[in-house]
Amino acid sequence: MFAVLSIGVTLLLVLLLARPAGLYLAKVFNYEPSGLDKWFGWIEKPIFALGGIRRDHQSWKQYALSVVLSNLVMIALVYLIFRVQRFLPLNPSGIDNMEPTLAFNTAISFMTNTDLQHYSGESGLSYFSQMIAIVFMMFMSPATGLAVGIAVIRGLAGKPLGNFFVDLVRAITRIYLPIAFVAALIFIALGVPQTLDVTAVAHTIGGEVQEIARGPIGSFLSIKQLGNNGGGYVGVNSAHPFENPDAISNMLQILLMMLLVTALPFTYGKMVGNAKQGRVLFVSMAMLFIVMLGISLSAESAGNPALNAMGIQHEQGSMEGKEVRFGVAQSSLYSVVTTASETGAVNTMHDTLTPIAGLITLANMMLNTVFGGVGVGLVNVLMYAMIGVFLSGLMVGRTPEFLGKKIEGREMKLIAVTMLIHPLLILAPTALALYTNPDTISNPGFHGLTQALYEFTSAAANNGSGFEGLGDNTPFWNIATGIVMFLGRYFSMMTMLAVVGSLAAKKPVPETSGTFRTDNALFAGVFLGSVLIVGALTFFPVIVLGPVAEFLTLKP
């Protein structure tokens, strides 16, 4: 009962914060003068002056080019830091330079908001690399995604797309910095370390010497969760007491992960001038989320079928790989939240989830619409909304319209390519890995297939969590997932900016009695149907070969 109550309280807080946060985002990205200017203008004006940033609106091509080129420059800079970190300051433990393919993977990983880690955080990076390179990207990456999401909303609303650099700066100064600063103070008050001291040395009861890594974890942790980054300062991420000391810190992390992704549907409704549009999308995604959570919690609470058949006590559920201080309920909630929001942080080892609960984490990333990552998640949701409108138009023999603009061949070709690239980036590399690198997969059979599938699903969805049990720090895995992360991040951004650029150039179509409304329950059903039929069926065969087959083999 207490476990259900704790989940209910957490989700209620998420619900209460979503709408006001969404309206605040809409105000932040409104280019008209507002009361926020006097609070943040003093820090933004010198940044604009130093960077030569003007508030001129960009075309979709200019906006897209600004996103890709700026991100490529940042990837190159942090790659260089990783390669020479041994010679840089703030390296009291003398950590060596990163190997080239690992540095390549890590630089792309954090700049694409994936934070897939093929290294152990506390032993792979110096304080300098953690603070200057990793935390820098943890601000820039989600700010980039949020900026693109806002640009897409503006285009659908029939407004100019805006200026990427203005949006990037505002996302950091008005959203990420202030909230992350306050959250960091709370985490530090809860016991999360924030220090530049060297590794602590402890003498165990058995007479052994143990080195305990520490560092500026509090400031790292706040932006890790708020920005839907997910990378861990230490190797076991938020399962470590330094990153997640108690139930309160666990709840705060969930709230931070869900804050902006649940707010964006309300931002969308506000900016397109129809609040119902946003509410319909929010309710639709919330329904998917609740279903996913219910299935995962039920599977984990029932325990491992093979152990149950042996008569082993399982009243607490499947506790394998979980922290006792969180238990099954909070571990299941966290696993669903982190994959639904494309954050990738973990407070339990996903490799030890029951097959059905593991399937849910995969499904969240494969669909990439159960809220999804900040900015980019909403872009994917809007893509499926347009697919739903198009399919509805085909059924009634009418040219589909979305927000007063006709969706025609050019737009649907771009959407179709965008929809197909996601499964291609997952399934093709998985097949290649299973064929060429079977020795890096620790578990043979169905679970081993799921390990490889999860790795590329996580990379393509820019999630970053892993099933582990995988020998992934090799040139093959570093380069393959690096390429998948890059394409998974920027391909959909570019194509959807092209879609809204094309729609923005069209003349609005007056609404008539035959117009298919996108702000009611019928559209919510069409949207959910599009997600489940078009999205889920794409991955059904490989899901059957992986987690479903594993589950069936565990049945007595």
LUMBAVO-93301 format. One record per residue (C-alpha): residue in one letter; x negated, y, z. Coordinates in nm, 3 decimals. Each point is the difference from the previous one (the first is absolute). Example, Ala and Ser with C-alpha at 12.3 -4.5 7.8 and 13.67 -1.06 7.14 Angstrom:
// LUMBAVO-93301
  r     east    north       up
  A   -1.230   -0.450    0.780
  S   -0.137    0.344   -0.066
//
This chain:
// LUMBAVO-93301
  r     east    north       up
  M    0.000    0.000    0.000
  F   -0.279    0.240    0.090
  A   -0.176   -0.076   -0.329
  V    0.312    0.087   -0.201
  L    0.048    0.316    0.207
  S   -0.358    0.113   -0.063
  I    0.045   -0.046   -0.376
  G    0.331    0.186    0.013
  V   -0.151    0.296    0.187
  T   -0.290    0.022   -0.246
  L    0.225   -0.007   -0.307
  L    0.240    0.250    0.158
  L   -0.288    0.245    0.048
  V   -0.100   -0.052   -0.365
  L    0.359    0.076   -0.106
  L    0.021    0.314    0.214
  L   -0.326    0.138   -0.140
  A    0.061   -0.079   -0.368
  R    0.239    0.279   -0.101
  P   -0.165    0.295    0.180
  A   -0.340   -0.115   -0.126
  G    0.142   -0.021   -0.353
  L    0.139    0.353    0.014
  Y   -0.334    0.125    0.132
  L   -0.180   -0.160   -0.296
  A    0.239    0.172   -0.240
  K   -0.081    0.333    0.163
  V   -0.376   -0.065   -0.014
  F    0.004   -0.059   -0.375
  N    0.234    0.285   -0.086
  Y   -0.215    0.261   -0.175
  E    0.223    0.282    0.121
  P   -0.130    0.206    0.298
  S    0.107   -0.145    0.334
  G   -0.065    0.025    0.371
  L   -0.260   -0.277   -0.030
  D   -0.233    0.236   -0.186
  K   -0.083    0.200    0.312
  W   -0.096   -0.319    0.185
  F   -0.211   -0.160   -0.271
  G   -0.082    0.277   -0.247
  W   -0.310    0.107    0.193
  I   -0.171   -0.335   -0.066
  E    0.138   -0.053   -0.350
  K   -0.097    0.335   -0.151
  P   -0.378   -0.049    0.039
  I    0.031   -0.356   -0.134
  F    0.184    0.127   -0.308
  A   -0.254    0.279   -0.045
  L   -0.301   -0.229    0.042
  G    0.141   -0.259   -0.240
  G    0.127    0.252   -0.252
  I    0.349   -0.147    0.037
  R    0.287    0.193   -0.154
  R    0.366   -0.068    0.057
  D    0.066   -0.042   -0.370
  H    0.228   -0.288   -0.092
  Q   -0.158   -0.288   -0.190
  S    0.139   -0.218   -0.276
  W    0.028   -0.371    0.077
  K   -0.323   -0.065   -0.194
  Q   -0.188    0.269    0.195
  Y    0.140   -0.128    0.328
  A   -0.095   -0.361   -0.083
  L   -0.348    0.098   -0.116
  S   -0.057    0.199    0.319
  V    0.098   -0.303    0.210
  V   -0.228   -0.246   -0.177
  L   -0.307    0.221   -0.043
  S    0.003    0.134    0.356
  N    0.041   -0.350    0.141
  L   -0.281   -0.135   -0.219
  V   -0.236    0.269    0.129
  M    0.087   -0.088    0.359
  I   -0.051   -0.372   -0.069
  A   -0.347    0.075   -0.137
  L   -0.093    0.213    0.302
  V    0.101   -0.254    0.262
  Y   -0.162   -0.282   -0.198
  L   -0.326    0.189    0.025
  I    0.042    0.042    0.377
  F    0.054   -0.373    0.047
  R   -0.308   -0.080   -0.205
  V   -0.232    0.223    0.205
  Q    0.164   -0.005    0.346
  R   -0.311   -0.151    0.162
  F   -0.187    0.327   -0.064
  L    0.283    0.230    0.115
  P    0.061    0.133    0.354
  L    0.244   -0.145    0.257
  N   -0.117   -0.356   -0.045
  P   -0.111   -0.101    0.351
  S    0.042   -0.373   -0.071
  G   -0.223    0.018   -0.309
  I    0.263   -0.145   -0.236
  D   -0.145   -0.073   -0.344
  N    0.114    0.132   -0.338
  M    0.299   -0.166   -0.161
  E   -0.059   -0.249   -0.279
  P    0.094    0.155   -0.343
  T    0.312   -0.205   -0.077
  L    0.127    0.035    0.359
  A   -0.056    0.378   -0.012
  F    0.187    0.007   -0.334
  N    0.291   -0.190    0.151
  T    0.013    0.205    0.320
  A   -0.016    0.338   -0.174
  I    0.286   -0.091   -0.233
  S    0.191   -0.170    0.280
  F    0.022    0.304    0.227
  M    0.051    0.252   -0.279
  T    0.294   -0.199   -0.137
  N    0.169   -0.012    0.342
  T   -0.058   -0.377    0.010
  D   -0.268   -0.033    0.270
  L   -0.070   -0.360   -0.091
  Q   -0.308   -0.086    0.204
  H   -0.250   -0.262   -0.109
  Y   -0.223    0.101    0.290
  S    0.046    0.013    0.377
  G    0.060    0.364    0.094
  E   -0.215    0.031    0.310
  S   -0.303   -0.175   -0.151
  G    0.026    0.107   -0.364
  L    0.006    0.379    0.029
  S   -0.187    0.262    0.201
  Y    0.174    0.273    0.197
  F   -0.086    0.240   -0.282
  S    0.161   -0.222   -0.264
  Q    0.308   -0.055    0.218
  M    0.048    0.370    0.079
  I   -0.114    0.173   -0.320
  A    0.086   -0.251   -0.271
  I    0.281   -0.221    0.133
  V    0.199    0.261    0.194
  F   -0.046    0.249   -0.287
  M    0.162   -0.247   -0.241
  M    0.269   -0.084    0.256
  F    0.118    0.359   -0.031
  M   -0.057    0.047   -0.373
  S    0.154   -0.327   -0.116
  P    0.347    0.029    0.162
  A    0.006    0.371   -0.082
  T   -0.053   -0.095   -0.366
  G    0.282   -0.255    0.009
  L    0.236    0.244    0.173
  A   -0.083    0.273   -0.252
  V    0.081   -0.231   -0.294
  G    0.325   -0.108    0.164
  I    0.105    0.363    0.046
  A   -0.095    0.083   -0.361
  V    0.222   -0.285   -0.123
  I    0.289    0.128    0.212
  R   -0.046    0.352   -0.139
  G    0.004   -0.134   -0.356
  L    0.320   -0.197    0.059
  A    0.156    0.311    0.154
  G   -0.071    0.191   -0.322
  K   -0.267    0.218    0.161
  P   -0.368    0.055   -0.094
  L   -0.222   -0.277    0.136
  G   -0.211    0.243    0.204
  N   -0.376    0.006    0.044
  F   -0.180   -0.311    0.126
  F   -0.267    0.187    0.194
  V    0.253    0.223    0.176
  D    0.207   -0.306    0.092
  L   -0.312   -0.187    0.117
  V   -0.110    0.283    0.230
  R    0.349    0.052    0.141
  A    0.042   -0.372    0.069
  I   -0.317    0.004    0.208
  T    0.034    0.333    0.180
  R    0.375   -0.005    0.067
  I    0.064   -0.370    0.054
  Y   -0.292   -0.234    0.054
  L   -0.241    0.212    0.204
  P    0.243    0.133    0.263
  I    0.187   -0.328    0.053
  A   -0.319   -0.209    0.001
  F   -0.162    0.239    0.250
  V    0.287   -0.035    0.248
  A    0.022   -0.377   -0.053
  A   -0.375   -0.037    0.058
  L    0.028    0.174    0.336
  I    0.280   -0.236    0.102
  F   -0.199   -0.307   -0.106
  I   -0.304    0.121    0.195
  A    0.220    0.058    0.306
  L    0.124   -0.358   -0.036
  G   -0.356   -0.130    0.021
  V   -0.124   -0.012   -0.360
  P   -0.376    0.084   -0.004
  Q   -0.124    0.327   -0.150
  T   -0.377    0.015    0.034
  L   -0.327    0.024   -0.191
  D   -0.190   -0.206    0.259
  V   -0.193   -0.307   -0.110
  T    0.140   -0.352    0.019
  A    0.071   -0.100    0.361
  V   -0.183   -0.299    0.145
  A    0.180   -0.227    0.248
  H   -0.120   -0.302    0.197
  T    0.258   -0.276    0.006
  I    0.087   -0.230    0.291
  G   -0.183   -0.278   -0.179
  G   -0.319    0.203   -0.003
  E    0.018    0.090   -0.370
  V   -0.055    0.346   -0.146
  Q    0.287    0.143   -0.204
  E   -0.014    0.309   -0.222
  I    0.329    0.193   -0.010
  A    0.048    0.231   -0.297
  R    0.168    0.334    0.059
  G    0.013    0.340   -0.167
  P    0.237    0.282   -0.100
  I    0.296   -0.238   -0.026
  G    0.281    0.229    0.125
  S   -0.033    0.251   -0.283
  F   -0.044   -0.285   -0.249
  L    0.311   -0.182    0.121
  S    0.245    0.289   -0.031
  I   -0.062    0.073   -0.369
  K   -0.037   -0.372   -0.069
  Q    0.367   -0.048    0.087
  L    0.151    0.336   -0.095
  G   -0.156   -0.012   -0.346
  N    0.105   -0.363   -0.059
  N   -0.368   -0.082   -0.033
  G   -0.030   -0.301    0.230
  G   -0.374   -0.062    0.002
  G   -0.139   -0.106    0.336
  Y   -0.286    0.166    0.185
  V   -0.072   -0.347    0.136
  G    0.028   -0.323   -0.194
  V    0.319   -0.133    0.158
  N    0.179    0.331   -0.050
  S    0.289    0.082    0.235
  A   -0.016   -0.341    0.164
  H   -0.304    0.137    0.190
  P    0.073    0.169    0.335
  F   -0.221    0.296   -0.100
  E    0.233    0.072   -0.293
  N    0.324   -0.109    0.165
  P   -0.021   -0.022    0.380
  D    0.365   -0.045    0.097
  A    0.368   -0.001   -0.098
  I    0.021    0.381   -0.011
  S   -0.291    0.031   -0.242
  N    0.155   -0.278   -0.208
  M    0.331    0.188   -0.022
  L   -0.175    0.326   -0.088
  Q   -0.187   -0.173   -0.281
  I    0.325   -0.134   -0.145
  L    0.160    0.345    0.022
  L   -0.296    0.157   -0.181
  M    0.005   -0.264   -0.274
  M    0.372    0.054   -0.062
  L    0.020    0.377    0.052
  L   -0.070    0.135   -0.347
  V    0.120   -0.293   -0.211
  T    0.345    0.010    0.162
  A    0.007    0.379   -0.025
  L   -0.060    0.021   -0.375
  P    0.349   -0.115   -0.110
  F    0.142    0.298    0.191
  T   -0.263    0.225   -0.158
  Y    0.113   -0.130   -0.338
  G    0.366    0.072    0.076
  K   -0.082    0.352    0.114
  M   -0.220    0.085   -0.298
  V    0.239   -0.133   -0.266
  G    0.288    0.187    0.163
  N    0.205   -0.309    0.090
  A   -0.048   -0.133    0.352
  K    0.212   -0.308   -0.079
  Q   -0.262   -0.114   -0.254
  G   -0.258   -0.017    0.275
  R    0.232   -0.169    0.249
  V    0.092   -0.272   -0.251
  L   -0.366   -0.083   -0.062
  F   -0.081    0.009    0.371
  V    0.288   -0.233    0.092
  S   -0.087   -0.238   -0.285
  M   -0.364   -0.026    0.108
  A    0.100   -0.028    0.366
  M    0.226   -0.294   -0.086
  L   -0.289   -0.177   -0.175
  F   -0.221    0.072    0.300
  I    0.249   -0.141    0.252
  V    0.045   -0.317   -0.206
  M   -0.378   -0.047   -0.025
  L   -0.042    0.059    0.374
  G    0.281   -0.239    0.090
  I   -0.144   -0.284   -0.210
  S   -0.353    0.053    0.133
  L    0.110    0.021    0.364
  S    0.218   -0.309   -0.034
  A   -0.281   -0.203   -0.158
  E   -0.258    0.102    0.259
  S    0.236   -0.049    0.295
  A    0.082   -0.353   -0.117
  G   -0.367   -0.098    0.024
  N   -0.205   -0.228   -0.222
  P    0.220   -0.286   -0.128
  A   -0.289   -0.249    0.011
  L   -0.079    0.080    0.364
  N    0.367    0.001    0.094
  A    0.036   -0.352   -0.142
  M   -0.280   -0.113    0.232
  G    0.195    0.123    0.303
  I   -0.244    0.281    0.081
  Q    0.159    0.285    0.200
  H    0.091    0.293   -0.224
  E    0.245    0.216    0.197
  Q   -0.222    0.305   -0.065
  G    0.001   -0.068   -0.373
  S   -0.308   -0.039   -0.217
  M   -0.271    0.169    0.207
  E   -0.290   -0.111   -0.218
  G   -0.212    0.301   -0.099
  K    0.198    0.244    0.214
  E   -0.094    0.220    0.293
  V    0.180   -0.101    0.320
  R    0.058    0.365    0.088
  F    0.220    0.041   -0.311
  G    0.161   -0.341   -0.038
  V    0.198   -0.129   -0.296
  A    0.255    0.284   -0.023
  Q   -0.241    0.293   -0.022
  S   -0.241   -0.199   -0.216
  S    0.277   -0.083   -0.249
  L    0.124    0.359   -0.002
  Y   -0.352    0.129   -0.056
  S   -0.065   -0.243   -0.287
  V    0.319    0.107   -0.178
  V   -0.060    0.372    0.062
  T   -0.361   -0.007   -0.117
  T    0.086   -0.175   -0.328
  A    0.326    0.190   -0.057
  S   -0.181    0.334    0.040
  E   -0.307   -0.128   -0.190
  T   -0.223    0.091    0.294
  G   -0.190   -0.324    0.048
  A   -0.084    0.033    0.369
  V    0.054   -0.320    0.198
  N    0.056   -0.086    0.366
  T    0.011   -0.372   -0.076
  M   -0.183   -0.220   -0.249
  H    0.227   -0.037   -0.304
  D   -0.179   -0.321   -0.097
  T    0.158   -0.164    0.306
  L    0.356    0.112   -0.070
  T    0.250   -0.276   -0.066
  P    0.047   -0.057   -0.376
  I    0.333    0.186   -0.016
  A   -0.130    0.298    0.198
  G   -0.306    0.004   -0.227
  L    0.236   -0.004   -0.299
  I    0.174    0.311    0.137
  T   -0.327    0.193    0.017
  L   -0.071   -0.104   -0.359
  A    0.351    0.095   -0.114
  N   -0.030    0.349    0.150
  M   -0.318    0.062   -0.198
  M    0.123   -0.163   -0.320
  L    0.319    0.207   -0.004
  N   -0.184    0.312    0.120
  T    0.337    0.168    0.051
  V    0.086   -0.083    0.363
  F   -0.089    0.364    0.067
  G   -0.349   -0.060   -0.145
  G   -0.309    0.215    0.049
  V    0.020    0.373    0.055
  G    0.097    0.178   -0.322
  V   -0.074   -0.287   -0.235
  G    0.256   -0.223    0.173
  L    0.278    0.247   -0.079
  V   -0.125    0.020   -0.360
  N    0.047   -0.379   -0.028
  V    0.345    0.029    0.155
  L    0.099    0.266   -0.253
  M   -0.133   -0.222   -0.279
  Y    0.236   -0.279    0.108
  A    0.281    0.253    0.033
  M   -0.051    0.095   -0.364
  I   -0.011   -0.367   -0.098
  G    0.333   -0.048    0.177
  V    0.152    0.296   -0.182
  F   -0.131   -0.128   -0.333
  L    0.140   -0.350    0.053
  S    0.336    0.149    0.102
  G    0.003    0.211   -0.314
  L   -0.065   -0.306   -0.216
  M    0.293   -0.184    0.157
  V    0.250    0.275   -0.079
  G   -0.151    0.105   -0.334
  R   -0.098    0.350    0.111
  T   -0.334    0.180   -0.011
  P   -0.121   -0.008    0.363
  E   -0.048    0.327    0.185
  F   -0.195    0.069    0.317
  L    0.039    0.335    0.178
  G    0.147    0.154   -0.311
  K   -0.269   -0.120   -0.244
  K    0.037   -0.275   -0.259
  I   -0.228   -0.301    0.046
  E   -0.099   -0.110   -0.348
  G   -0.251   -0.224   -0.174
  R   -0.316    0.194    0.088
  E    0.076    0.003    0.371
  M    0.102   -0.365    0.013
  K   -0.314   -0.112   -0.183
  L   -0.212    0.178    0.260
  I    0.208   -0.145    0.285
  A   -0.017   -0.351   -0.149
  V   -0.379    0.016   -0.029
  T   -0.022    0.130    0.357
  M    0.222   -0.279    0.127
  L   -0.204   -0.268   -0.182
  I   -0.347    0.119    0.101
  H    0.064   -0.072    0.371
  P    0.062   -0.378   -0.036
  L   -0.274   -0.022   -0.263
  L   -0.253    0.149    0.243
  I    0.103   -0.261    0.258
  L    0.054   -0.322   -0.192
  A   -0.281    0.011   -0.257
  P   -0.286    0.065    0.249
  T    0.147   -0.258    0.242
  A   -0.011   -0.266   -0.270
  L   -0.356    0.103   -0.090
  A   -0.112   -0.015    0.365
  L    0.151   -0.344    0.056
  Y   -0.174   -0.129   -0.311
  T   -0.343    0.159    0.039
  N   -0.045    0.049    0.377
  P    0.178   -0.284    0.184
  D   -0.294   -0.032    0.242
  T    0.077    0.344    0.153
  I    0.349   -0.115    0.108
  S   -0.009   -0.166    0.343
  N    0.328   -0.191   -0.021
  P    0.070   -0.243   -0.284
  G    0.350   -0.051   -0.133
  F    0.300    0.228    0.029
  H   -0.143    0.223    0.274
  G   -0.319    0.056   -0.198
  L    0.205    0.116   -0.298
  T    0.182    0.242    0.229
  Q   -0.331    0.136    0.131
  A   -0.117    0.094   -0.349
  L    0.346    0.124   -0.100
  Y    0.022    0.217    0.312
  E   -0.339    0.157   -0.066
  F    0.090    0.122   -0.348
  T    0.357    0.092    0.100
  S   -0.142    0.213    0.281
  A   -0.247    0.160   -0.242
  A    0.255    0.070   -0.276
  A    0.255    0.143    0.246
  N   -0.273    0.210    0.167
  N    0.083   -0.158    0.334
  G   -0.334   -0.133    0.120
  S    0.102   -0.265    0.251
  G   -0.143   -0.345   -0.055
  F    0.080   -0.364    0.070
  E   -0.365   -0.038    0.093
  G   -0.148   -0.349   -0.002
  L   -0.137    0.120   -0.331
  G   -0.371    0.043   -0.080
  D    0.071    0.331   -0.169
  N   -0.332    0.185    0.037
  T   -0.140   -0.130   -0.328
  P   -0.064    0.180   -0.330
  F    0.307   -0.165   -0.156
  W    0.247    0.100    0.271
  N   -0.154    0.346    0.048
  I    0.010    0.090   -0.369
  A    0.330   -0.174   -0.084
  T    0.198    0.153    0.286
  G   -0.170    0.336   -0.059
  I    0.129    0.008   -0.358
  V    0.347   -0.118    0.106
  M    0.021    0.266    0.273
  F   -0.098    0.276   -0.242
  L    0.245   -0.102   -0.271
  G    0.276   -0.075    0.250
  R   -0.032    0.351    0.142
  Y   -0.044    0.225   -0.301
  F    0.180   -0.179   -0.284
  S    0.347    0.039    0.151
  M   -0.078    0.356    0.105
  M   -0.087    0.100   -0.355
  T    0.290   -0.178   -0.170
  M    0.263    0.135    0.240
  L   -0.137    0.352   -0.035
  A    0.035   -0.052   -0.375
  V    0.361   -0.112    0.050
  V    0.099    0.306    0.202
  G   -0.194    0.223   -0.241
  S    0.207   -0.143   -0.283
  L    0.327    0.040    0.194
  A   -0.086    0.355    0.105
  A   -0.032    0.101   -0.367
  K    0.357   -0.112   -0.073
  K    0.309    0.214    0.024
  P    0.236   -0.087    0.287
  V    0.309   -0.200   -0.092
  P    0.326    0.125    0.155
  E    0.158   -0.244    0.242
  T    0.323   -0.158   -0.127
  S    0.248   -0.258    0.123
  G   -0.207   -0.267   -0.174
  T   -0.325    0.093    0.174
  F   -0.133   -0.278    0.223
  R   -0.037    0.153    0.345
  T   -0.320   -0.071    0.191
  D    0.111    0.117    0.343
  N    0.251   -0.264    0.106
  A    0.023   -0.358    0.127
  L    0.038   -0.142   -0.351
  F   -0.336    0.141   -0.103
  A   -0.157   -0.133    0.320
  G    0.115   -0.348   -0.103
  V   -0.135    0.047   -0.353
  F   -0.332    0.123    0.138
  L   -0.037   -0.295    0.237
  G    0.098   -0.239   -0.276
  S   -0.264    0.147   -0.230
  V   -0.267   -0.038    0.267
  L    0.091   -0.358    0.084
  I    0.070   -0.126   -0.352
  V   -0.261    0.187   -0.204
  G   -0.264    0.017    0.273
  A    0.036   -0.312    0.210
  L    0.060   -0.251   -0.280
  T   -0.330    0.101   -0.160
  F   -0.188   -0.155    0.292
  F    0.236   -0.288    0.078
  P   -0.206   -0.282   -0.160
  V   -0.324    0.086    0.182
  I    0.186    0.050    0.329
  V    0.140   -0.352   -0.036
  L   -0.349   -0.139   -0.060
  G   -0.141    0.183    0.303
  P    0.190    0.077    0.323
  V    0.322   -0.186   -0.090
  A   -0.187   -0.321   -0.081
  E   -0.206    0.038    0.318
  F    0.317    0.040    0.206
  L    0.153   -0.312   -0.152
  T   -0.310   -0.206    0.081
  L    0.026    0.106    0.366
  K    0.358   -0.122    0.031
  P    0.021   -0.334    0.185
//
